[in-house]
Amino acid sequence: METITIKVDPEVAQFYQKVTPIKRQQIENLFNNWLRTIIQERSLDEIISDLQHEALANGLTQEILDNIIKNG
């Protein structure tokens, strides 16, 4: 893996800095897969569907996402 730098909203940055290493790794995996999918020039609907399946496969449910967003 290589490191890149991207700009995000301050709220996103604060959240990311506060999460546990496990959650951080889950976010990094999702983001990596999302970027890989985007460079394949597929439709947004296809990308979102794939990301949802990938998130579920990695144990990241909507309930967990809502909890992370709510509680950081």
PDB file with one MODEL, atoms N, CA, C and O in Angstrom:
MODEL        1
ATOM      1  N   MET A   1       0.842  -1.182   0.000  1.00  0.00           N
ATOM      2  CA  MET A   1       0.000   0.000   0.000  1.00  0.00           C
ATOM      3  C   MET A   1       0.888   1.246   0.000  1.00  0.00           C
ATOM      4  O   MET A   1       1.999   1.245   0.529  1.00  0.00           O
ATOM      5  N   GLU A   2       0.371   2.284  -0.598  1.00  0.00           N
ATOM      6  CA  GLU A   2       1.039   3.577  -0.598  1.00  0.00           C
ATOM      7  C   GLU A   2       0.129   4.602   0.057  1.00  0.00           C
ATOM      8  O   GLU A   2      -1.082   4.402   0.151  1.00  0.00           O
ATOM      9  N   THR A   3       0.711   5.682   0.503  1.00  0.00           N
ATOM     10  CA  THR A   3      -0.042   6.744   1.154  1.00  0.00           C
ATOM     11  C   THR A   3      -0.252   7.887   0.178  1.00  0.00           C
ATOM     12  O   THR A   3       0.662   8.291  -0.541  1.00  0.00           O
ATOM     13  N   ILE A   4      -1.504   8.412   0.168  1.00  0.00           N
ATOM     14  CA  ILE A   4      -1.819   9.615  -0.597  1.00  0.00           C
ATOM     15  C   ILE A   4      -2.472  10.606   0.352  1.00  0.00           C
ATOM     16  O   ILE A   4      -2.909  10.234   1.441  1.00  0.00           O
ATOM     17  N   THR A   5      -2.539  11.841  -0.050  1.00  0.00           N
ATOM     18  CA  THR A   5      -3.182  12.871   0.754  1.00  0.00           C
ATOM     19  C   THR A   5      -4.380  13.411  -0.017  1.00  0.00           C
ATOM     20  O   THR A   5      -4.279  13.738  -1.200  1.00  0.00           O
ATOM     21  N   ILE A   6      -5.513  13.498   0.671  1.00  0.00           N
ATOM     22  CA  ILE A   6      -6.707  14.079   0.057  1.00  0.00           C
ATOM     23  C   ILE A   6      -7.276  15.118   1.008  1.00  0.00           C
ATOM     24  O   ILE A   6      -7.072  15.039   2.219  1.00  0.00           O
ATOM     25  N   LYS A   7      -7.981  16.081   0.461  1.00  0.00           N
ATOM     26  CA  LYS A   7      -8.627  17.101   1.273  1.00  0.00           C
ATOM     27  C   LYS A   7     -10.030  16.628   1.633  1.00  0.00           C
ATOM     28  O   LYS A   7     -10.761  16.109   0.789  1.00  0.00           O
ATOM     29  N   VAL A   8     -10.395  16.817   2.902  1.00  0.00           N
ATOM     30  CA  VAL A   8     -11.736  16.468   3.381  1.00  0.00           C
ATOM     31  C   VAL A   8     -12.246  17.601   4.254  1.00  0.00           C
ATOM     32  O   VAL A   8     -11.483  18.472   4.673  1.00  0.00           O
ATOM     33  N   ASP A   9     -13.547  17.580   4.523  1.00  0.00           N
ATOM     34  CA  ASP A   9     -14.136  18.562   5.424  1.00  0.00           C
ATOM     35  C   ASP A   9     -13.528  18.408   6.821  1.00  0.00           C
ATOM     36  O   ASP A   9     -13.138  17.306   7.206  1.00  0.00           O
ATOM     37  N   PRO A  10     -13.446  19.505   7.581  1.00  0.00           N
ATOM     38  CA  PRO A  10     -12.898  19.425   8.934  1.00  0.00           C
ATOM     39  C   PRO A  10     -13.604  18.393   9.810  1.00  0.00           C
ATOM     40  O   PRO A  10     -12.966  17.710  10.610  1.00  0.00           O
ATOM     41  N   GLU A  11     -14.921  18.284   9.656  1.00  0.00           N
ATOM     42  CA  GLU A  11     -15.682  17.311  10.439  1.00  0.00           C
ATOM     43  C   GLU A  11     -15.234  15.878  10.132  1.00  0.00           C
ATOM     44  O   GLU A  11     -15.113  15.052  11.037  1.00  0.00           O
ATOM     45  N   VAL A  12     -14.991  15.598   8.866  1.00  0.00           N
ATOM     46  CA  VAL A  12     -14.540  14.273   8.461  1.00  0.00           C
ATOM     47  C   VAL A  12     -13.145  14.001   9.033  1.00  0.00           C
ATOM     48  O   VAL A  12     -12.883  12.911   9.541  1.00  0.00           O
ATOM     49  N   ALA A  13     -12.268  14.975   8.951  1.00  0.00           N
ATOM     50  CA  ALA A  13     -10.921  14.819   9.472  1.00  0.00           C
ATOM     51  C   ALA A  13     -10.929  14.556  10.979  1.00  0.00           C
ATOM     52  O   ALA A  13     -10.207  13.683  11.461  1.00  0.00           O
ATOM     53  N   GLN A  14     -11.743  15.306  11.720  1.00  0.00           N
ATOM     54  CA  GLN A  14     -11.830  15.102  13.169  1.00  0.00           C
ATOM     55  C   GLN A  14     -12.342  13.709  13.487  1.00  0.00           C
ATOM     56  O   GLN A  14     -11.810  13.030  14.365  1.00  0.00           O
ATOM     57  N   PHE A  15     -13.370  13.287  12.776  1.00  0.00           N
ATOM     58  CA  PHE A  15     -13.924  11.961  12.987  1.00  0.00           C
ATOM     59  C   PHE A  15     -12.855  10.898  12.744  1.00  0.00           C
ATOM     60  O   PHE A  15     -12.668  10.004  13.568  1.00  0.00           O
ATOM     61  N   TYR A  16     -12.163  10.995  11.625  1.00  0.00           N
ATOM     62  CA  TYR A  16     -11.167   9.996  11.240  1.00  0.00           C
ATOM     63  C   TYR A  16     -10.044   9.924  12.273  1.00  0.00           C
ATOM     64  O   TYR A  16      -9.551   8.837  12.572  1.00  0.00           O
ATOM     65  N   GLN A  17      -9.642  11.048  12.810  1.00  0.00           N
ATOM     66  CA  GLN A  17      -8.564  11.073  13.794  1.00  0.00           C
ATOM     67  C   GLN A  17      -8.968  10.455  15.123  1.00  0.00           C
ATOM     68  O   GLN A  17      -8.107  10.027  15.892  1.00  0.00           O
ATOM     69  N   LYS A  18     -10.265  10.403  15.402  1.00  0.00           N
ATOM     70  CA  LYS A  18     -10.752   9.894  16.682  1.00  0.00           C
ATOM     71  C   LYS A  18     -11.111   8.412  16.675  1.00  0.00           C
ATOM     72  O   LYS A  18     -11.210   7.803  17.741  1.00  0.00           O
ATOM     73  N   VAL A  19     -11.307   7.817  15.498  1.00  0.00           N
ATOM     74  CA  VAL A  19     -11.776   6.435  15.449  1.00  0.00           C
ATOM     75  C   VAL A  19     -10.679   5.450  15.846  1.00  0.00           C
ATOM     76  O   VAL A  19      -9.490   5.767  15.820  1.00  0.00           O
ATOM     77  N   THR A  20     -11.111   4.262  16.211  1.00  0.00           N
ATOM     78  CA  THR A  20     -10.171   3.207  16.599  1.00  0.00           C
ATOM     79  C   THR A  20      -9.378   2.741  15.388  1.00  0.00           C
ATOM     80  O   THR A  20      -9.798   2.950  14.250  1.00  0.00           O
ATOM     81  N   PRO A  21      -8.239   2.113  15.625  1.00  0.00           N
ATOM     82  CA  PRO A  21      -7.448   1.590  14.498  1.00  0.00           C
ATOM     83  C   PRO A  21      -8.230   0.607  13.630  1.00  0.00           C
ATOM     84  O   PRO A  21      -8.035   0.572  12.415  1.00  0.00           O
ATOM     85  N   ILE A  22      -9.102  -0.184  14.227  1.00  0.00           N
ATOM     86  CA  ILE A  22      -9.898  -1.139  13.445  1.00  0.00           C
ATOM     87  C   ILE A  22     -10.857  -0.398  12.526  1.00  0.00           C
ATOM     88  O   ILE A  22     -10.970  -0.735  11.347  1.00  0.00           O
ATOM     89  N   LYS A  23     -11.547   0.606  13.052  1.00  0.00           N
ATOM     90  CA  LYS A  23     -12.470   1.390  12.228  1.00  0.00           C
ATOM     91  C   LYS A  23     -11.709   2.141  11.148  1.00  0.00           C
ATOM     92  O   LYS A  23     -12.181   2.260  10.017  1.00  0.00           O
ATOM     93  N   ARG A  24     -10.546   2.641  11.493  1.00  0.00           N
ATOM     94  CA  ARG A  24      -9.723   3.369  10.522  1.00  0.00           C
ATOM     95  C   ARG A  24      -9.339   2.441   9.365  1.00  0.00           C
ATOM     96  O   ARG A  24      -9.386   2.841   8.202  1.00  0.00           O
ATOM     97  N   GLN A  25      -8.964   1.214   9.686  1.00  0.00           N
ATOM     98  CA  GLN A  25      -8.605   0.254   8.648  1.00  0.00           C
ATOM     99  C   GLN A  25      -9.807  -0.068   7.769  1.00  0.00           C
ATOM    100  O   GLN A  25      -9.667  -0.204   6.554  1.00  0.00           O
ATOM    101  N   GLN A  26     -10.984  -0.191   8.370  1.00  0.00           N
ATOM    102  CA  GLN A  26     -12.194  -0.441   7.595  1.00  0.00           C
ATOM    103  C   GLN A  26     -12.468   0.714   6.638  1.00  0.00           C
ATOM    104  O   GLN A  26     -12.813   0.495   5.477  1.00  0.00           O
ATOM    105  N   ILE A  27     -12.316   1.929   7.121  1.00  0.00           N
ATOM    106  CA  ILE A  27     -12.528   3.109   6.279  1.00  0.00           C
ATOM    107  C   ILE A  27     -11.518   3.130   5.136  1.00  0.00           C
ATOM    108  O   ILE A  27     -11.883   3.396   3.991  1.00  0.00           O
ATOM    109  N   GLU A  28     -10.256   2.851   5.438  1.00  0.00           N
ATOM    110  CA  GLU A  28      -9.215   2.842   4.416  1.00  0.00           C
ATOM    111  C   GLU A  28      -9.489   1.774   3.359  1.00  0.00           C
ATOM    112  O   GLU A  28      -9.301   2.012   2.166  1.00  0.00           O
ATOM    113  N   ASN A  29      -9.933   0.599   3.799  1.00  0.00           N
ATOM    114  CA  ASN A  29     -10.262  -0.467   2.847  1.00  0.00           C
ATOM    115  C   ASN A  29     -11.412  -0.061   1.942  1.00  0.00           C
ATOM    116  O   ASN A  29     -11.361  -0.268   0.730  1.00  0.00           O
ATOM    117  N   LEU A  30     -12.455   0.523   2.539  1.00  0.00           N
ATOM    118  CA  LEU A  30     -13.594   0.960   1.734  1.00  0.00           C
ATOM    119  C   LEU A  30     -13.190   2.032   0.738  1.00  0.00           C
ATOM    120  O   LEU A  30     -13.587   1.987  -0.427  1.00  0.00           O
ATOM    121  N   PHE A  31     -12.401   2.996   1.194  1.00  0.00           N
ATOM    122  CA  PHE A  31     -11.969   4.080   0.319  1.00  0.00           C
ATOM    123  C   PHE A  31     -11.094   3.550  -0.816  1.00  0.00           C
ATOM    124  O   PHE A  31     -11.236   3.970  -1.964  1.00  0.00           O
ATOM    125  N   ASN A  32     -10.195   2.632  -0.489  1.00  0.00           N
ATOM    126  CA  ASN A  32      -9.329   2.032  -1.504  1.00  0.00           C
ATOM    127  C   ASN A  32     -10.157   1.308  -2.557  1.00  0.00           C
ATOM    128  O   ASN A  32      -9.914   1.455  -3.755  1.00  0.00           O
ATOM    129  N   ASN A  33     -11.123   0.536  -2.112  1.00  0.00           N
ATOM    130  CA  ASN A  33     -11.994  -0.182  -3.051  1.00  0.00           C
ATOM    131  C   ASN A  33     -12.835   0.782  -3.874  1.00  0.00           C
ATOM    132  O   ASN A  33     -13.060   0.564  -5.064  1.00  0.00           O
ATOM    133  N   TRP A  34     -13.297   1.849  -3.232  1.00  0.00           N
ATOM    134  CA  TRP A  34     -14.089   2.859  -3.938  1.00  0.00           C
ATOM    135  C   TRP A  34     -13.265   3.505  -5.051  1.00  0.00           C
ATOM    136  O   TRP A  34     -13.744   3.642  -6.177  1.00  0.00           O
ATOM    137  N   LEU A  35     -12.041   3.900  -4.745  1.00  0.00           N
ATOM    138  CA  LEU A  35     -11.181   4.510  -5.768  1.00  0.00           C
ATOM    139  C   LEU A  35     -10.871   3.532  -6.892  1.00  0.00           C
ATOM    140  O   LEU A  35     -10.873   3.908  -8.064  1.00  0.00           O
ATOM    141  N   ARG A  36     -10.607   2.290  -6.542  1.00  0.00           N
ATOM    142  CA  ARG A  36     -10.328   1.278  -7.555  1.00  0.00           C
ATOM    143  C   ARG A  36     -11.531   1.124  -8.491  1.00  0.00           C
ATOM    144  O   ARG A  36     -11.374   0.976  -9.703  1.00  0.00           O
ATOM    145  N   THR A  37     -12.710   1.161  -7.920  1.00  0.00           N
ATOM    146  CA  THR A  37     -13.935   1.024  -8.710  1.00  0.00           C
ATOM    147  C   THR A  37     -14.136   2.225  -9.628  1.00  0.00           C
ATOM    148  O   THR A  37     -14.515   2.066 -10.789  1.00  0.00           O
ATOM    149  N   ILE A  38     -13.885   3.410  -9.118  1.00  0.00           N
ATOM    150  CA  ILE A  38     -14.084   4.626  -9.907  1.00  0.00           C
ATOM    151  C   ILE A  38     -13.177   4.664 -11.139  1.00  0.00           C
ATOM    152  O   ILE A  38     -13.608   5.095 -12.209  1.00  0.00           O
ATOM    153  N   ILE A  39     -11.950   4.225 -11.000  1.00  0.00           N
ATOM    154  CA  ILE A  39     -11.038   4.300 -12.142  1.00  0.00           C
ATOM    155  C   ILE A  39     -11.422   3.334 -13.252  1.00  0.00           C
ATOM    156  O   ILE A  39     -10.874   3.407 -14.352  1.00  0.00           O
ATOM    157  N   GLN A  40     -12.352   2.434 -12.979  1.00  0.00           N
ATOM    158  CA  GLN A  40     -12.837   1.515 -13.997  1.00  0.00           C
ATOM    159  C   GLN A  40     -13.940   2.140 -14.847  1.00  0.00           C
ATOM    160  O   GLN A  40     -14.465   1.495 -15.755  1.00  0.00           O
ATOM    161  N   GLU A  41     -14.294   3.396 -14.556  1.00  0.00           N
ATOM    162  CA  GLU A  41     -15.286   4.166 -15.322  1.00  0.00           C
ATOM    163  C   GLU A  41     -16.622   3.437 -15.435  1.00  0.00           C
ATOM    164  O   GLU A  41     -17.135   3.214 -16.532  1.00  0.00           O
ATOM    165  N   ARG A  42     -17.164   3.078 -14.297  1.00  0.00           N
ATOM    166  CA  ARG A  42     -18.472   2.443 -14.261  1.00  0.00           C
ATOM    167  C   ARG A  42     -19.502   3.452 -13.785  1.00  0.00           C
ATOM    168  O   ARG A  42     -19.152   4.535 -13.316  1.00  0.00           O
ATOM    169  N   SER A  43     -20.776   3.092 -13.907  1.00  0.00           N
ATOM    170  CA  SER A  43     -21.825   4.014 -13.496  1.00  0.00           C
ATOM    171  C   SER A  43     -21.823   4.164 -11.978  1.00  0.00           C
ATOM    172  O   SER A  43     -21.366   3.281 -11.253  1.00  0.00           O
ATOM    173  N   LEU A  44     -22.338   5.292 -11.516  1.00  0.00           N
ATOM    174  CA  LEU A  44     -22.399   5.561 -10.091  1.00  0.00           C
ATOM    175  C   LEU A  44     -23.243   4.515  -9.370  1.00  0.00           C
ATOM    176  O   LEU A  44     -22.896   4.101  -8.263  1.00  0.00           O
ATOM    177  N   ASP A  45     -24.330   4.087  -9.970  1.00  0.00           N
ATOM    178  CA  ASP A  45     -25.180   3.061  -9.363  1.00  0.00           C
ATOM    179  C   ASP A  45     -24.417   1.751  -9.169  1.00  0.00           C
ATOM    180  O   ASP A  45     -24.548   1.098  -8.133  1.00  0.00           O
ATOM    181  N   GLU A  46     -23.626   1.375 -10.160  1.00  0.00           N
ATOM    182  CA  GLU A  46     -22.820   0.157 -10.043  1.00  0.00           C
ATOM    183  C   GLU A  46     -21.777   0.294  -8.939  1.00  0.00           C
ATOM    184  O   GLU A  46     -21.549  -0.639  -8.169  1.00  0.00           O
ATOM    185  N   ILE A  47     -21.154   1.448  -8.869  1.00  0.00           N
ATOM    186  CA  ILE A  47     -20.133   1.701  -7.853  1.00  0.00           C
ATOM    187  C   ILE A  47     -20.740   1.629  -6.458  1.00  0.00           C
ATOM    188  O   ILE A  47     -20.192   0.978  -5.569  1.00  0.00           O
ATOM    189  N   ILE A  48     -21.872   2.298  -6.268  1.00  0.00           N
ATOM    190  CA  ILE A  48     -22.531   2.305  -4.957  1.00  0.00           C
ATOM    191  C   ILE A  48     -22.935   0.893  -4.560  1.00  0.00           C
ATOM    192  O   ILE A  48     -22.738   0.494  -3.412  1.00  0.00           O
ATOM    193  N   SER A  49     -23.488   0.145  -5.479  1.00  0.00           N
ATOM    194  CA  SER A  49     -23.891  -1.231  -5.196  1.00  0.00           C
ATOM    195  C   SER A  49     -22.695  -2.079  -4.772  1.00  0.00           C
ATOM    196  O   SER A  49     -22.771  -2.823  -3.795  1.00  0.00           O
ATOM    197  N   ASP A  50     -21.602  -1.965  -5.503  1.00  0.00           N
ATOM    198  CA  ASP A  50     -20.396  -2.718  -5.154  1.00  0.00           C
ATOM    199  C   ASP A  50     -19.857  -2.314  -3.787  1.00  0.00           C
ATOM    200  O   ASP A  50     -19.437  -3.167  -3.004  1.00  0.00           O
ATOM    201  N   LEU A  51     -19.870  -1.020  -3.500  1.00  0.00           N
ATOM    202  CA  LEU A  51     -19.387  -0.544  -2.210  1.00  0.00           C
ATOM    203  C   LEU A  51     -20.250  -1.058  -1.066  1.00  0.00           C
ATOM    204  O   LEU A  51     -19.738  -1.419  -0.007  1.00  0.00           O
ATOM    205  N   GLN A  52     -21.543  -1.090  -1.281  1.00  0.00           N
ATOM    206  CA  GLN A  52     -22.438  -1.611  -0.253  1.00  0.00           C
ATOM    207  C   GLN A  52     -22.155  -3.081   0.016  1.00  0.00           C
ATOM    208  O   GLN A  52     -22.103  -3.504   1.171  1.00  0.00           O
ATOM    209  N   HIS A  53     -21.973  -3.856  -1.035  1.00  0.00           N
ATOM    210  CA  HIS A  53     -21.671  -5.280  -0.872  1.00  0.00           C
ATOM    211  C   HIS A  53     -20.322  -5.480  -0.179  1.00  0.00           C
ATOM    212  O   HIS A  53     -20.188  -6.342   0.689  1.00  0.00           O
ATOM    213  N   GLU A  54     -19.344  -4.694  -0.558  1.00  0.00           N
ATOM    214  CA  GLU A  54     -18.018  -4.780   0.043  1.00  0.00           C
ATOM    215  C   GLU A  54     -18.061  -4.409   1.524  1.00  0.00           C
ATOM    216  O   GLU A  54     -17.436  -5.068   2.354  1.00  0.00           O
ATOM    217  N   ALA A  55     -18.794  -3.363   1.844  1.00  0.00           N
ATOM    218  CA  ALA A  55     -18.914  -2.935   3.243  1.00  0.00           C
ATOM    219  C   ALA A  55     -19.561  -4.034   4.082  1.00  0.00           C
ATOM    220  O   ALA A  55     -19.092  -4.338   5.179  1.00  0.00           O
ATOM    221  N   LEU A  56     -20.629  -4.626   3.571  1.00  0.00           N
ATOM    222  CA  LEU A  56     -21.282  -5.713   4.297  1.00  0.00           C
ATOM    223  C   LEU A  56     -20.359  -6.910   4.450  1.00  0.00           C
ATOM    224  O   LEU A  56     -20.330  -7.538   5.508  1.00  0.00           O
ATOM    225  N   ALA A  57     -19.610  -7.232   3.414  1.00  0.00           N
ATOM    226  CA  ALA A  57     -18.678  -8.353   3.468  1.00  0.00           C
ATOM    227  C   ALA A  57     -17.586  -8.120   4.508  1.00  0.00           C
ATOM    228  O   ALA A  57     -17.059  -9.068   5.089  1.00  0.00           O
ATOM    229  N   ASN A  58     -17.251  -6.851   4.737  1.00  0.00           N
ATOM    230  CA  ASN A  58     -16.240  -6.500   5.741  1.00  0.00           C
ATOM    231  C   ASN A  58     -16.844  -6.238   7.109  1.00  0.00           C
ATOM    232  O   ASN A  58     -16.145  -5.803   8.024  1.00  0.00           O
ATOM    233  N   GLY A  59     -18.143  -6.502   7.255  1.00  0.00           N
ATOM    234  CA  GLY A  59     -18.794  -6.348   8.553  1.00  0.00           C
ATOM    235  C   GLY A  59     -19.231  -4.937   8.876  1.00  0.00           C
ATOM    236  O   GLY A  59     -19.591  -4.658  10.020  1.00  0.00           O
ATOM    237  N   LEU A  60     -19.213  -4.048   7.919  1.00  0.00           N
ATOM    238  CA  LEU A  60     -19.588  -2.659   8.158  1.00  0.00           C
ATOM    239  C   LEU A  60     -21.046  -2.461   7.749  1.00  0.00           C
ATOM    240  O   LEU A  60     -21.339  -2.143   6.596  1.00  0.00           O
ATOM    241  N   THR A  61     -21.952  -2.651   8.703  1.00  0.00           N
ATOM    242  CA  THR A  61     -23.385  -2.532   8.433  1.00  0.00           C
ATOM    243  C   THR A  61     -23.836  -1.077   8.515  1.00  0.00           C
ATOM    244  O   THR A  61     -23.094  -0.214   8.984  1.00  0.00           O
ATOM    245  N   GLN A  62     -25.050  -0.815   8.058  1.00  0.00           N
ATOM    246  CA  GLN A  62     -25.602   0.541   8.146  1.00  0.00           C
ATOM    247  C   GLN A  62     -25.710   0.975   9.597  1.00  0.00           C
ATOM    248  O   GLN A  62     -25.475   2.138   9.924  1.00  0.00           O
ATOM    249  N   GLU A  63     -26.064   0.043  10.460  1.00  0.00           N
ATOM    250  CA  GLU A  63     -26.169   0.365  11.888  1.00  0.00           C
ATOM    251  C   GLU A  63     -24.820   0.811  12.456  1.00  0.00           C
ATOM    252  O   GLU A  63     -24.751   1.775  13.218  1.00  0.00           O
ATOM    253  N   ILE A  64     -23.764   0.115  12.087  1.00  0.00           N
ATOM    254  CA  ILE A  64     -22.412   0.480  12.534  1.00  0.00           C
ATOM    255  C   ILE A  64     -22.034   1.847  11.977  1.00  0.00           C
ATOM    256  O   ILE A  64     -21.501   2.685  12.704  1.00  0.00           O
ATOM    257  N   LEU A  65     -22.305   2.080  10.692  1.00  0.00           N
ATOM    258  CA  LEU A  65     -21.993   3.377  10.095  1.00  0.00           C
ATOM    259  C   LEU A  65     -22.737   4.503  10.798  1.00  0.00           C
ATOM    260  O   LEU A  65     -22.157   5.546  11.101  1.00  0.00           O
ATOM    261  N   ASP A  66     -24.030   4.289  11.056  1.00  0.00           N
ATOM    262  CA  ASP A  66     -24.816   5.309  11.752  1.00  0.00           C
ATOM    263  C   ASP A  66     -24.245   5.576  13.134  1.00  0.00           C
ATOM    264  O   ASP A  66     -24.167   6.727  13.564  1.00  0.00           O
ATOM    265  N   ASN A  67     -23.847   4.525  13.829  1.00  0.00           N
ATOM    266  CA  ASN A  67     -23.270   4.672  15.159  1.00  0.00           C
ATOM    267  C   ASN A  67     -21.949   5.421  15.114  1.00  0.00           C
ATOM    268  O   ASN A  67     -21.690   6.275  15.962  1.00  0.00           O
ATOM    269  N   ILE A  68     -21.118   5.109  14.136  1.00  0.00           N
ATOM    270  CA  ILE A  68     -19.830   5.792  13.975  1.00  0.00           C
ATOM    271  C   ILE A  68     -20.063   7.275  13.730  1.00  0.00           C
ATOM    272  O   ILE A  68     -19.414   8.122  14.345  1.00  0.00           O
ATOM    273  N   ILE A  69     -20.987   7.586  12.835  1.00  0.00           N
ATOM    274  CA  ILE A  69     -21.263   8.985  12.509  1.00  0.00           C
ATOM    275  C   ILE A  69     -21.817   9.716  13.718  1.00  0.00           C
ATOM    276  O   ILE A  69     -21.449  10.860  13.985  1.00  0.00           O
ATOM    277  N   LYS A  70     -22.696   9.057  14.440  1.00  0.00           N
ATOM    278  CA  LYS A  70     -23.334   9.682  15.606  1.00  0.00           C
ATOM    279  C   LYS A  70     -22.372   9.870  16.767  1.00  0.00           C
ATOM    280  O   LYS A  70     -22.373  10.917  17.415  1.00  0.00           O
ATOM    281  N   ASN A  71     -21.548   8.855  17.033  1.00  0.00           N
ATOM    282  CA  ASN A  71     -20.715   8.861  18.234  1.00  0.00           C
ATOM    283  C   ASN A  71     -19.235   9.086  17.973  1.00  0.00           C
ATOM    284  O   ASN A  71     -18.462   9.293  18.908  1.00  0.00           O
ATOM    285  N   GLY A  72     -18.840   9.046  16.715  1.00  0.00           N
ATOM    286  CA  GLY A  72     -17.431   9.225  16.401  1.00  0.00           C
ATOM    287  C   GLY A  72     -16.654   8.108  16.856  1.00  0.00           C
ATOM    288  O   GLY A  72     -15.437   8.087  16.675  1.00  0.00           O
TER     289      GLY A  72
ENDMDL
END
